[in-house]
Amino acid sequence: MFSKALLPESVTRQDGAGPEIAVEETSKNLLVTLGITRILERQNLDVSVWGSTDGKIWEPIAAFPRKFYCGTYSMVVNLARHPGVRFLRAQWKMSRWDPENRKPLFGFYLHAEDVHLRHAGAA
């Protein structure tokens, strides 16, 4: 069973990327959960999941819609659509529209775990 923090809960003020996480044998469907625990007004957060076959060349494989509020958001990532991916990592971009030009601030985490999907009509 695969269950890993792609990004442990962190508070940050700038764009970045999380650590590389090796993908073990999985069901090929991962439930990826984004938790936003801290946010300031007038800012947004874009979080994406990137995959790599060798840990050197990275490509985006999934992205959450832009977020403006605290909350917990989930999506299913089908790794079968990205054959050969052996590593995952989170990447994020943040911005703030503020008349005082202060930096953004977000507290958030990203977690991934195996999920087994059933098709409609399956017994």
C-alpha positions as CSV (number, residue, x, y, z in Angstrom):
1,M,0.0,0.0,0.0
2,F,1.4,3.3,-1.1
3,S,0.8,6.2,1.3
4,K,3.3,9.1,1.4
5,A,3.5,12.8,2.1
6,L,4.5,14.5,-1.1
7,L,4.9,17.6,1.0
8,P,4.8,17.6,4.8
9,E,2.8,20.4,6.2
10,S,4.9,23.6,5.5
11,V,4.5,27.3,5.8
12,T,6.2,29.1,2.9
13,R,6.3,32.5,1.2
14,Q,7.6,31.6,-2.2
15,D,7.3,29.2,-5.1
16,G,9.0,25.9,-4.7
17,A,9.1,22.1,-5.1
18,G,8.9,19.3,-2.6
19,P,11.2,16.3,-2.2
20,E,11.4,13.5,-4.7
21,I,9.3,10.5,-3.6
22,A,9.8,7.1,-5.1
23,V,6.6,5.5,-6.4
24,E,6.4,1.9,-5.2
25,E,4.1,-0.7,-6.8
26,T,0.7,0.9,-6.6
27,S,-2.7,0.4,-8.0
28,K,-1.8,3.1,-10.5
29,N,-4.5,5.3,-9.1
30,L,-3.5,7.7,-6.4
31,L,-5.7,9.8,-4.3
32,V,-3.8,13.1,-3.9
33,T,-5.0,15.4,-1.1
34,L,-4.1,19.0,-0.8
35,G,-4.7,20.6,2.6
36,I,-4.4,24.4,3.0
37,T,-4.1,25.3,6.6
38,R,-3.1,28.9,6.5
39,I,-3.7,31.7,4.1
40,L,-3.7,35.5,3.9
41,E,-6.2,37.6,2.0
42,R,-5.7,38.5,-1.6
43,Q,-3.5,35.6,-2.7
44,N,-3.7,32.4,-4.6
45,L,-1.9,29.0,-4.7
46,D,-1.3,26.7,-7.7
47,V,-0.2,23.2,-6.8
48,S,0.7,20.5,-9.2
49,V,2.1,17.0,-9.2
50,W,5.1,16.2,-11.4
51,G,6.5,12.9,-12.4
52,S,9.9,11.6,-13.5
53,T,11.3,8.3,-14.9
54,D,14.9,9.1,-13.8
55,G,14.7,11.9,-11.1
56,K,16.3,14.4,-13.5
57,I,13.7,15.3,-16.1
58,W,10.3,16.3,-14.6
59,E,6.9,16.7,-16.3
60,P,3.6,17.8,-15.0
61,I,1.1,15.0,-14.6
62,A,-1.8,16.6,-12.6
63,A,-2.8,20.0,-11.2
64,F,-5.3,21.3,-8.7
65,P,-7.5,24.2,-9.8
66,R,-6.2,27.5,-8.4
67,K,-7.0,27.9,-4.7
68,F,-7.8,31.0,-2.7
69,Y,-9.1,29.5,0.6
70,C,-8.2,27.1,3.4
71,G,-9.7,23.6,3.0
72,T,-9.0,20.1,1.9
73,Y,-9.1,19.2,-1.7
74,S,-8.7,15.8,-3.4
75,M,-8.2,14.4,-6.9
76,V,-7.4,11.0,-8.4
77,V,-4.2,10.8,-10.5
78,N,-4.0,7.8,-12.9
79,L,-0.4,6.9,-13.2
80,A,-1.2,4.4,-16.0
81,R,-1.4,7.4,-18.2
82,H,2.2,8.2,-17.4
83,P,4.1,4.9,-18.0
84,G,7.6,4.7,-16.5
85,V,7.0,7.3,-13.8
86,R,9.1,6.2,-10.9
87,F,9.3,9.5,-8.9
88,L,6.7,12.1,-7.9
89,R,7.1,15.6,-6.4
90,A,4.9,18.5,-5.6
91,Q,5.4,21.9,-7.1
92,W,3.7,25.2,-6.3
93,K,3.4,28.8,-7.3
94,M,1.8,31.5,-5.3
95,S,1.0,35.1,-5.8
96,R,-0.6,38.0,-4.0
97,W,-2.3,41.2,-5.2
98,D,-1.7,43.6,-2.4
99,P,-1.4,47.4,-2.5
100,E,1.4,47.1,0.1
101,N,3.2,44.6,-2.1
102,R,3.7,42.1,0.8
103,K,4.8,38.5,0.0
104,P,2.2,35.7,0.0
105,L,2.1,33.2,2.9
106,F,0.6,29.7,2.8
107,G,0.5,26.8,5.1
108,F,-0.3,23.5,3.2
109,Y,0.5,19.9,2.7
110,L,0.1,17.3,-0.1
111,H,-0.5,13.6,0.6
112,A,-0.8,10.7,-1.9
113,E,-2.2,7.2,-1.3
114,D,-3.4,4.2,-3.3
115,V,-7.1,4.2,-4.2
116,H,-9.0,1.4,-5.8
117,L,-11.7,2.6,-8.1
118,R,-14.8,0.6,-9.1
119,H,-16.5,1.1,-12.4
120,A,-20.2,1.7,-12.5
121,G,-22.0,-1.6,-13.0
122,A,-19.1,-3.6,-11.5
123,A,-20.3,-6.2,-9.1
